[in-house]
Amino acid sequence: MYWLIGLMTLAIAGLVATGIYFEMAPENRARAARWFKPAIGTNLAVFVTAQALLVFMGIEQVLAAPAVAGAAGEISIGMGLGIIGVGLPTAVSTIAAGIAVGPIGAASLAVLAERPEIFGRTLIYLGLAEGIAIYGLVMSILLLEKI
């Protein structure tokens, strides 16, 4: 199993080495274009194949492991729904913060191009929008104490 991890590491190292080579010597891009695409494709294919084999071999080992009875306590349906309810404020507030930060960030960049002196004010608006996610996280922590 460790040989698969080594194979994945070599594939990623090949991709990184190719990127560094072309970053350091951009004039060689046109000359090396004939071997660049096949090399990147081969490295990606090796990585994906090794990762798939690692997943399948890992599943085989997990299924072959003896079951440990009673290691984890039983969770009732009510407890499971309570845990889902604790995670909902964080999930919804994070999505809402992402929706809010997108337009505010775009507008902030547009305004900063014209008037760079209001940088601090735009950061305050972004912080207020990001605060929505923090409030959801605080609510989840407070609800988690109640379970």
N, C-alpha and C positions, 0 to 999 in steps of 0.2 A: 504494500500500500504506500510505503514511503517513496518508492520509485515513481509513482504517479505525481506526488507532490514535487519531486525533483524535476520531472518532465514539465510540469506546469511552470515551475520557476524558470527553467531554461527557455521556455517559449516566451514568457514575459520579458526575460532578460534580452532575448533576441529582438523583440519589438522595441524595447528601450534603447538598445545599442543602435538599431537602425535609425531611430528618431534622432539620437545624439549625433550620429554620423552626418545625417542630412542637415542638421542644425549647424554643425561646425563647418561643413563644406557645402554650401548651397550651390556652388558652381558645378558640382558633380551630379546634380539631380538629373539633368538631361541625359548625361552619359550612362547613368546607372538605372534609368527608368525601365530598361528591358528586364532587369532582375529584381527590381523593387517590388512590384505587385505580386509576383509569385512567392517571394520571400515572406512578405507580410501575410499572404494567404496561407502559406504553409505553417507559419508560426501560430496564426489564429486557429487553424484546423487542429494542430497538435494540442493547443491549450483547451479547446472545446472538447476534443476527444478524451483527453486526460481527465477533465473535470467530470464528464459523463461517466467514465469508468470509475472514478472515485465515488461518485454518488451511488452507482449500482453496487459497487463492492461494499460500501458503507451500509447500504440497506440490507445486503446479505448478512453482514456481521450483526446488525441489530436484530434481524429476525432470528438468527441462530442463537442469540444470547438467551439464557434462561430468564424466565419472568420472575421478577421480584415481587412477591405478594405482600401487600400491606405497606409498601414503602411510602406511598403518599396516601394521605387520608382521603376519604370519599368527599366529594364536593356535591352538595345538593343543587337542585335546579335554582332555588332561590339565591344561594351563594354565587352561583355562576352568573345569574342575571344581575346581582349586585355588583360583581366585579366588572361586568360590561358597562353598567351604569356609572361606575367610577371612572372608566376610561372615556366615556362619551364627552364630558366637558372639554377634556384636553383635545380630543379629535376634532370636535366641531369648532372650537376656538382657534385651533391651529389652521384649519382650512379657511376660516373667516379672516384670520390675520394675513394669510397668503393672498387672499383675494383683495384685501385692503392695501397691502404693501405694493402690489404690482402697479396700479395706477398712480399711487402717491409717489413711488420711486420714479416713474416715468415723468410725471409732472415736475418733480424736484430737479431732475436732470435738465429738463427743458428750461426751467426758470434759472438754474445756475449758469446756463450758457449765456443768458442775457445779463443777469445780475448776480455775480459771484459773492457779493457781500451778504446775502441772506442765507448763507450756508447753514448757520446755526438754527434758523427757523425751520428749514426743511428737515434737519435732523430731528427736531422736536416732533414734527408731524409723523415722520417715520417711526419714532419711538412710541408715539401714542398708538399707532396702528399695530405695532409689534406687541404692545402691552396687552392686547386682546388675548394673545396666546398665553401670556404669563398669568393672566387672571384665570383662564381655564385650567392651567396647571395647578394653581393654588387651590382652586375648587376641588380638583381631583385629589389632592393631598388631604384636604380637610374631610372629604367624603371617605377616603380610605381609612381614616382613623375611626370612623363610625362602624365599619364592618367588623 
